[in-house]
Amino acid sequence: MERPSDRLAKSLTQTIVPLAGEDPPPRRIQTFIRVRPPCSTDTSNSFPVLTLTPTTLRCTPSTPALSNQIDCSFDLIFPPQATQEAVFESVQALLQAVRQGHNATIVTYGQTGTGKTHTMLGSMQESPSPATSRPGDDGRWVMLDSWGLMPRTLNHLLESCNFTNQPLSCAYVEIYNDKAFDLMADKKRQRPLALRERLDGATDLPGLTTHAITSVDDAMRFLHRGRQVRAVRETDLNATSSRSHVILQIKVGAATKLNLVDLAGSEKWTKNTRAGAESEEIKHINTSLSALGNCVAALTQPGRKHIPYRDSTLTRLLQDSLGGTTRTVIIATVHAFATDETIRTIQFADRMRAVMQSTMRQNHQLPLSCSMQWHKDLAATRATVTELAQKLEDLTSAYENQSAASRRAMESMADAVYQKLLQDEHHIQKLHEKVEDRAISTPEKSTSTANAITVGCEHSSWKVANPTVDTLCDVESTATPHSTCIEVCVMVLYVMGVGVVIVLLFAGCDQVIHAIPVDRTVQVVAQSLWPHQQQQQQLPRGFR
């Protein structure tokens, strides 16, 4: 019978396993419309009539020659009186996803002069001086109602990162004439950044500098500096029209990234367009926006496999934001002044709304090819580590064995040398003792030698010499071989020389020398000197 605990474990397994294996449901790109209010410079009488609801827009041209009426539905439509705070509140869900680990992108798209940069940056103070923008004793920036999405988002993420103790960093990319530049490190646009495609399809910019953001003051100074160096030019519709696309890359924690994209506005060629730099800027802006529209159109076609992301630098950098795993929100800005541009913007936003995206949390799911490659690399690395560890272990063991054998050999050699030294020292000590004893007993030995010679004279000359030879042999046995031979030879020569001298003195002739054998010299000397003495008499002093 199944126990309750088993049923609980089974139910939990059935609940958790599908969630761990299944992909998140696809999400479409969210599209918002923001209508710019009319201003005093709008002088055209042929503007469209916009009928707005919170989610639908009807564009009815006032001139019958223009296109027919357009009805579109969007996720949210901001009327002309909408505030910056209301726009920021609309992306709170996206920022919540960023805090949970999802990549996200917010893009502003529209014609020149419709309020794209105003939506992104707002009317920040022109100078970060304490007198104008940081009043008070705390030295912090004051939140202004005119702040756009970039400063409000950084302020919001800073509070979250400070609470969770996560790092926050920013990078500023400018796409000018279809080349990517580091807006903070290359003000003169002299060093284009190379684009490098990763295994998962996203595009990186090697060499792009990142800046740590630890306070609102850091964030505002960063944005203010980027706004100062961005390429702008006066046009018919805007005195400070942006001539480049900019991407503010905000990195939250270790892997999560939020892109805030402010696109340059599309515009027509007019008779006032000047040749040179201005015409090149318009050409590249329109080309990149056209490539963006082609990618969006391809993404909305069922079964379409090839997406022309490589047609421009802008689409390559936004590849993951369009058809990848990034959650994307596009804010299309329109106004009632330019009829054709307003209609094209609405149509572009409507196509963007049809693009479906797959979402995933960072570090939780990876593309299959990327995951397989990483698993192969990991297996190869583990095998290499195992092989190197085994080699290290073998070398260590061999070294230890060799060291032990060497130590044993050295110890044996040292013991042998030590024993040899002890033996030599003991032998030398014995020799010294015998030499000392011999030196002390030399007079007594001389006396016994004389007695032996006296006794021998009565019997045999060879026997008389034997005690002396025995005495000399005793000396030889108590000394080393070399020293013993020397002592014996010296003693024999000394005795023989004394005997010969005595014989010459007493005999007085040469015949005696030739008649007496050498080995009988001692006997002759003894008989000549002491014929009647007893054996107890001592030898002369020369024998001592």
ZIURGI-V629670 format. One record per residue. N is the residue number from 1. PSI is psi as a letter, one per 30 degrees, with the letter a starting at -180 (none if undefined). D_CENTER is the distance of its C-alpha to the mean C-alpha in Angstrom with 2 decimals. Layout:
<<N,PSI,D_CENTER> <N,PSI,D_CENTER>>
This chain:
<<1,k,56.50> <2,k,53.21> <3,l,52.07> <4,e,51.02> <5,e,47.53> <6,e,47.14> <7,e,48.36> <8,e,45.91> <9,e,42.95> <10,e,44.21> <11,e,44.61> <12,e,41.13> <13,e,39.72> <14,f,41.82> <15,e,40.59> <16,e,36.86> <17,e,36.35> <18,e,37.77> <19,e,35.78> <20,f,32.52> <21,f,33.42> <22,l,35.29> <23,l,33.97> <24,l,34.68> <25,k,37.92> <26,l,37.76> <27,k,38.26> <28,l,39.88> <29,k,38.84> <30,k,40.59> <31,k,42.81> <32,l,44.37> <33,k,47.08> <34,k,47.59> <35,k,50.89> <36,k,51.15> <37,l,54.40> <38,l,56.88> <39,l,57.10> <40,f,59.88> <41,f,58.73> <42,j,59.26> <43,f,62.60> <44,k,62.68> <45,f,65.27> <46,h,63.81> <47,l,61.03> <48,l,60.44> <49,j,61.45> <50,k,58.57> <51,j,59.48> <52,k,56.68> <53,l,56.06> <54,f,52.90> <55,f,51.70> <56,l,54.07> <57,k,54.96> <58,k,58.08> <59,j,58.33> <60,j,61.96> <61,k,62.53> <62,f,65.54> <63,k,66.57> <64,f,67.88> <65,f,66.68> <66,a,63.06> <67,l,61.28> <68,l,62.51> <69,k,61.48> <70,k,57.94> <71,k,57.10> <72,l,53.45> <73,k,51.69> <74,l,48.33> <75,e,46.26> <76,k,47.29> <77,k,49.38> <78,k,49.34> <79,l,52.74> <80,f,53.18> <81,g,53.45> <82,k,50.10> <83,l,47.89> <84,e,44.22> <85,e,43.88> <86,e,45.42> <87,e,42.99> <88,e,40.02> <89,f,41.55> <90,f,41.73> <91,g,37.95> <92,e,37.36> <93,e,37.01> <94,e,34.26> <95,e,32.35> <96,e,32.87> <97,e,31.24> <98,e,28.22> <99,f,27.96> <100,f,28.16> <101,g,25.20> <102,k,27.07> <103,k,26.32> <104,l,29.38> <105,k,31.06> <106,k,34.15> <107,k,36.04> <108,k,39.13> <109,k,41.46> <110,l,44.87> <111,l,47.15> <112,k,46.86> <113,g,48.23> <114,f,48.02> <115,g,45.57> <116,e,42.08> <117,e,40.39> <118,e,42.64> <119,e,41.44> <120,e,37.76> <121,e,37.87> <122,a,41.40> <123,i,43.28> <124,l,40.74> <125,k,41.97> <126,f,41.97> <127,k,40.56> <128,h,38.31> <129,k,40.71> <130,f,41.52> <131,f,45.18> <132,e,44.95> <133,f,41.92> <134,i,40.90> <135,l,44.17> <136,l,44.44> <137,f,43.16> <138,f,39.90> <139,g,38.43> <140,l,37.19> <141,k,37.94> <142,k,40.99> <143,k,40.80> <144,l,43.28> <145,f,45.23> <146,f,44.39> <147,k,40.63> <148,a,39.33> <149,e,36.70> <150,e,33.65> <151,e,34.37> <152,e,35.75> <153,e,32.78> <154,e,30.27> <155,e,32.56> <156,e,32.82> <157,e,29.10> <158,e,28.44> <159,e,30.92> <160,e,29.36> <161,e,25.75> <162,e,27.04> <163,e,28.89> <164,g,26.04> <165,h,23.41> <166,k,21.31> <167,l,19.65> <168,k,21.61> <169,l,20.76> <170,l,22.89> <171,k,23.00> <172,j,26.30> <173,k,27.11> <174,k,30.48> <175,j,32.14> <176,k,34.83> <177,h,37.00> <178,g,34.73> <179,k,31.63> <180,k,28.61> <181,l,27.77> <182,j,25.55> <183,f,28.39> <184,f,26.75> <185,f,25.38> <186,i,27.99> <187,e,31.37> <188,g,33.36> <189,h,31.80> <190,f,31.12> <191,i,27.66> <192,k,27.73> <193,k,24.53> <194,k,23.91> <195,k,24.00> <196,k,21.71> <197,k,22.79> <198,l,20.55> <199,e,21.58> <200,g,23.32> <201,f,25.41> <202,l,24.07> <203,k,23.40> <204,l,20.44> <205,i,20.72> <206,k,17.83> <207,f,18.13> <208,k,19.81> <209,k,19.22> <210,k,19.00> <211,k,20.73> <212,k,20.52> <213,j,23.97> <214,f,25.03> <215,l,28.79> <216,e,31.63> <217,e,32.10> <218,e,28.62> <219,e,29.42> <220,e,32.85> <221,e,31.83> <222,e,29.20> <223,e,31.91> <224,e,34.52> <225,e,32.56> <226,e,31.84> <227,e,35.51> <228,e,36.61> <229,f,34.78> <230,k,35.39> <231,k,37.95> <232,l,41.38> <233,k,44.90> <234,k,48.39> <235,a,50.08> <236,f,53.41> <237,f,52.00> <238,k,49.42> <239,f,49.30> <240,i,45.48> <241,k,44.54> <242,k,40.88> <243,g,40.42> <244,l,36.91> <245,k,34.96> <246,k,32.23> <247,j,29.53> <248,j,28.05> <249,j,24.81> <250,k,24.25> <251,k,21.10> <252,k,21.88> <253,b,19.28> <254,f,16.23> <255,f,18.09> <256,k,21.75> <257,k,23.11> <258,k,26.59> <259,k,28.11> <260,j,31.21> <261,k,32.96> <262,j,35.91> <263,k,37.61> <264,l,39.98> <265,k,43.59> <266,k,45.59> <267,l,48.83> <268,l,51.68> <269,k,52.79> <270,l,55.68> <271,f,58.07> <272,f,56.26> <273,k,52.97> <274,k,52.32> <275,l,51.10> <276,b,47.89> <277,e,44.79> <278,e,46.37> <279,e,47.46> <280,e,44.04> <281,e,42.42> <282,e,44.98> <283,e,44.56> <284,e,40.79> <285,e,41.03> <286,e,43.73> <287,e,42.01> <288,e,38.77> <289,e,40.82> <290,e,42.90> <291,e,39.85> <292,e,38.76> <293,e,42.28> <294,e,42.20> <295,e,39.01> <296,e,40.61> <297,e,43.81> <298,e,42.05> <299,f,40.22> <300,f,43.60> <301,k,45.19> <302,k,45.28> <303,g,43.83> <304,k,42.26> <305,e,39.13> <306,k,38.28> <307,k,37.23> <308,i,37.18> <309,f,33.90> <310,g,33.33> <311,f,36.50> <312,l,34.82> <313,e,31.57> <314,e,32.66> <315,f,33.14> <316,e,29.82> <317,f,27.99> <318,g,30.36> <319,e,30.23> <320,f,28.51> <321,f,30.76> <322,e,33.88> <323,g,33.65> <324,b,30.37> <325,g,29.38> <326,k,29.44> <327,k,32.38> <328,k,34.28> <329,k,37.13> <330,k,39.14> <331,j,41.56> <332,k,44.28> <333,k,46.25> <334,l,49.87> <335,l,52.99> <336,g,56.64> <337,e,57.11> <338,j,55.86> <339,e,57.27> <340,e,55.63> <341,e,52.12> <342,e,52.50> <343,e,53.59> <344,e,50.71> <345,e,48.20> <346,e,49.81> <347,e,49.81> <348,e,46.11> <349,e,45.27> <350,e,47.54> <351,e,45.70> <352,e,42.32> <353,f,43.69> <354,f,44.28> <355,k,40.65> <356,k,39.20> <357,k,35.54> <358,k,33.64> <359,l,31.44> <360,l,28.61> <361,k,26.27> <362,k,22.61> <363,g,20.62> <364,f,24.05> <365,k,25.23> <366,l,23.87> <367,k,25.85> <368,e,27.11> <369,e,25.83> <370,e,22.30> <371,e,22.49> <372,e,23.98> <373,e,21.39> <374,e,18.56> <375,e,20.72> <376,e,21.23> <377,e,17.59> <378,e,17.07> <379,e,20.17> <380,e,19.19> <381,e,15.84> <382,e,17.88> <383,e,20.50> <384,e,18.23> <385,e,16.85> <386,e,20.52> <387,e,21.74> <388,e,19.37> <389,e,20.26> <390,e,23.93> <391,e,23.75> <392,e,22.25> <393,e,25.03> <394,e,27.67> <395,e,26.69> <396,e,26.71> <397,e,30.11> <398,e,31.56> <399,e,30.55> <400,e,32.11> <401,e,35.27> <402,e,35.60> <403,e,35.16> <404,e,37.78> <405,e,40.22> <406,e,39.78> <407,e,40.37> <408,e,43.48> <409,e,44.84> <410,e,44.36> <411,e,46.00> <412,e,48.93> <413,e,49.40> <414,e,49.29> <415,e,51.84> <416,e,54.12> <417,e,54.03> <418,e,54.68> <419,e,57.63> <420,e,58.99> <421,e,58.82> <422,e,60.63> <423,e,63.31> <424,e,63.80> <425,e,64.01> <426,e,66.54> <427,e,68.55> <428,e,68.60> <429,e,69.72> <430,e,72.55> <431,e,73.61> <432,e,73.74> <433,e,75.84> <434,e,78.23> <435,e,78.57> <436,e,79.39> <437,e,81.84> <438,e,83.42> <439,e,83.82> <440,e,85.56> <441,g,87.85> <442,e,88.90> <443,e,92.38> <444,e,93.29> <445,e,92.24> <446,e,94.41> <447,e,97.42> <448,e,97.06> <449,e,96.79> <450,e,100.05> <451,e,101.83> <452,e,100.64> <453,e,101.95> <454,e,105.35> <455,e,105.72> <456,f,104.67> <457,f,107.30> <458,f,109.98> <459,d,108.56> <460,k,106.15> <461,e,104.14> <462,e,101.13> <463,e,101.07> <464,e,101.27> <465,f,98.13> <466,e,96.18> <467,e,95.53> <468,e,94.07> <469,e,91.90> <470,e,90.89> <471,e,90.02> <472,e,87.93> <473,e,86.20> <474,e,85.38> <475,e,83.67> <476,e,81.80> <477,f,80.60> <478,g,79.18> <479,l,77.18> <480,l,74.66> <481,e,76.09> <482,e,75.78> <483,e,77.28> <484,e,80.00> <485,e,81.25> <486,e,81.46> <487,e,83.36> <488,e,85.80> <489,e,86.54> <490,e,87.11> <491,e,89.45> <492,e,91.46> <493,e,91.86> <494,e,92.86> <495,e,95.52> <496,e,96.85> <497,e,97.06> <498,e,98.95> <499,e,101.35> <500,e,102.09> <501,e,102.80> <502,e,105.15> <503,e,107.02> <504,e,107.51> <505,e,108.85> <506,f,111.32> <507,e,112.36> <508,g,112.78> <509,l,112.54> <510,f,110.04> <511,f,111.56> <512,e,110.30> <513,e,106.73> <514,f,107.18> <515,f,109.29> <516,k,106.86> <517,l,103.69> <518,e,100.39> <519,f,99.52> <520,g,102.83> <521,e,102.35> <522,e,101.54> <523,e,104.67> <524,e,106.93> <525,e,105.49> <526,e,105.99> <527,e,109.60> <528,e,110.44> <529,e,109.11> <530,i,109.82> <531,f,112.44> <532,g,113.79> <533,l,110.80> <534,l,109.32> <535,f,105.77> <536,f,104.73> <537,k,104.95> <538,l,101.68> <539,l,100.50> <540,l,100.60> <541,f,97.81> <542,f,96.27> <543,f,95.26> <544,none,93.08>>
